[in-house]
Amino acid sequence: MNKLRCFDEKQIETINRATILAEELISDYFKISFSEWKRYRYDIKTLETLKPEEITHEAFAQIVKYVCNPEMKPRGSLHADYYKICLQDHVILRALSREKELPLFPLAAYIVTHELIHVVRFSKFLQRFLVTPEEQEKEEALVHTLTHKLLHDVKIPQMASVLNIYVRCRNMETFKTAE
């Protein structure tokens, strides 16, 4: 099997900047304070650190739901939903090679904002994680609309292009529960 393309160090820095932007936008929209973010148990990981079962070739990201963070030792009966946003570097880089005029930052901002909206909605019990395909389609449409709303007025070069290209895209990610 061919080795999948991973983000380089500069691209990881871009993902980190996009994450900071996404967290700020979502904090404002959902009225989440800095200290409240601790309640949202999630991590954003790139391909280099993903397990084989966390890799997909069909979407920009995959959200995997665990009962607790698998990288931490469980303490007593502490069980809390933990969401791992698994960015699929190879899929994102393939899209950027197709859309040569787009830089990584606006696309990463779109993807991370979209995924974090899901995490907040799952964590606030505004949406169940496991739903029928019809319910998932409704959730995708809602999250896509919210993502567009949050990013529409952000002054980022090429963001309008990203929003236009993905205006009809409803499948940014896949969802999976850990075994």
Secondary structure, 3 states (H helix, E strand, C coil): CCCCCCCCHHHHHHHHHHHHHHHHHHHHHHCCCCHHHHHCCEEEECHHHCCHHHCCCCCCEEEEEECCCCCCCCCCCCCCCEEEEEECHHHHHHHHHHCCCCCHHHHHHHHHHHHHHHHHHHHCCCCCCCCCHHHHHHHHHHHHHHHHHHHCCCCCCCHHHHHHHCCCCCCCEEEEECC
